[in-house]
Amino acid sequence: MINLRQIENKLSVNEFKIFKQQMELQTIDSLYMRLISLIKDLQNNPNNPEAIKQEKIALHQLFFIFGPQMRKALILLDQKDISKYQCEIMQQCIPLMSVYKINERSESLDKQNKAYLVFISENGAKYCNCEDYVNNIVSDSNNIICNHILAALLSEAYAEYKIIKVDLNQYLNLCAACC
């Protein structure tokens, strides 16, 4: 087991932040892969008590890591207003990136609903065009993921999204928006 205190004493503050962030990203990816596997097991055998227990443990671990962001992501997932853009040509050639549209409903009547684009590449890179991502993740390395990216990952794991079919030009324009 890794002793973070020993590593923290050997590294500079910035080096330790980067190391901790990389460890958290590995944890996220491994938890996400485990959650997908558990969900597939549950779909094949919905009454399997061990799979149900393991899914709950994985979700609790995600709550422990992300706290309020996980709660917001589950609310977004529960609203069933997440879409995934699909381009047949890109799927057949090389599916480089998944693009999601997350519609976030405002809790107050005086604010408008907002839509955010989330990009998740096959190599694990993630991007969102929300203010939280730009202000707190890109500029502040203490945070590593926003609730929209979490919602997109969960929607993919649970296959809870609508498909929006787009042509190649539309898909490339969406992908260009993240660059």
N, C-alpha and C positions, 0 to 999 in steps of 0.2 A: 504494500500500500504506500502511496506517495505521501510524504510528510511535507505539507505546504510550508510549515514554519521554517524547516531547514532550507528549503529552496528559496524562500523569501529572504533569509539572511544572506544568501550567496549572490542574489541578483539585485540590480538597481530597481528602483520603484517602477520605472517604465518597462524594464525587462520582465519583472514579476507580473505586471498588469497584462502584458502580452501573453506570457506563459499561462496565466490563470484563464484568460479569455480563450486560448486554444484548448485548454482542458475542458472548459464549459461547452465549447462547440463540439468537441468529440463526444461529450456526455449527451448533448442534445441529439446528435446524429445517431448515436447508439440507442438511446431511448426511443427515438422516432422509429428506427428500424424494428426494435422489439415490439413497439406498439402496433405497427403494421402487421407483423407476424401474428401477434395475439388476436388482432381483429379478424385476420383470415381464418385462424383456428376457430374463433367464435362463429364465423359465418358458416363454416363446415359443420360445426357441432355446437349449436347455440346453448345447449344445456350443460356444457362442460364446466363444472364448478372451478376447476383449477385454472382454466383459461380466463374465466370471469375474475377470479381473485388476482391473477397476474396483470390483467388489464387495469384493474383498480390500483394496483401497486404502481404501475407505470404512470398512470395519471396523477397519483399522489406525488411521485417523484418530480414530474413536470411542474406541479403546483409548488413544490418546495423550491425548485430552481427559479421559477418565474413569478410566483405570487400573483399580484394584480394583473399582470399581462396575460397570464393563463386564464384567469377569470374572464377578462374581456374577450379573449380569443374564443372561449367556450360560448359566451353570449353571442358573438358574431356567428359562430357555427350553428347555434340554436335558432337564429333568425332565418336560416336557410336562404340566404341572399348572397351566396358566393358562386361566382361563375369561373369556369376555366375556358380559356380560348384554345381552340384547336384548329390547326391548319393541316389538311390531309397531305399536302405535298411535303410539309416539314416532318410530319409523322413518318412518312414512308422513307424519306431520305435520312435525315439525322435529327432526332428530337433534342435540340441543344438546350432548350429552355422551356419551362412551363410558365405560363402567364395566367394570373388570376385577377379577377376584379372582385374586390371586397366592398360591398355596400354597407356603410355604417349608418344606422338610423340614429338620428339625434334624439336625446332623451327629453329635450325641451321643445316646446312648440315654436319658439322664436328662432330657432336655428334650423338650417337646412341639412338634409341628409348629405353625406359625402361618399364618394366612391374613390377607392385607392387601387393602384395597380401593384401587384406583388410579382416579382420575378424570381424563380428558383431554377438555377442551372443544374445540369446533370453532375457537375463537379462539386456541387454543394454550396456554391455562392448564392447569396440571398440579397434581395434589394426590395425596398418599398418606397413609394413616393410620398409617404406621409411625413408630416412635420416632426413627429417623434423620432422617426428613423434618421432624418437629416440632422436634427438638433441633438439627439441623445445617443445615437449609436455611431454615426460617422464622426462627430466631433468629440464624443465622450466615450472612451473605450471601456468604461465600467458597465455599460449596457451592451448586450450583444444581439438582441432581437426585439422586434416590436410585436404587438398583439396581432397585427394584420398578417405578418409572416407566420406566426404561430397558428392563426386561424386557417391559412392556406395549407399548411402542413397537416393540420388535423382534418381538414376537408378532404385532402388527398387520401389520408389514412383510412377515413371512414367512407370514402367515395360519396361524400355529401356535397355535391356541387352541380350546377347546371352547366351544360356545354354550350358555348357560343362558337359556332363555326365561322371561320374567317378565311379569306383568300390569302395568298402569299404576300401581297403588298400590304394588306392590313396587319398581318402577323409581323412582318418586318418593321412596320411603323411602330407597333407596340414595343417590339424589342429595342428599337432605336431610342425609345423614350427612357430606357434605363441607362443609357450611355451618356 
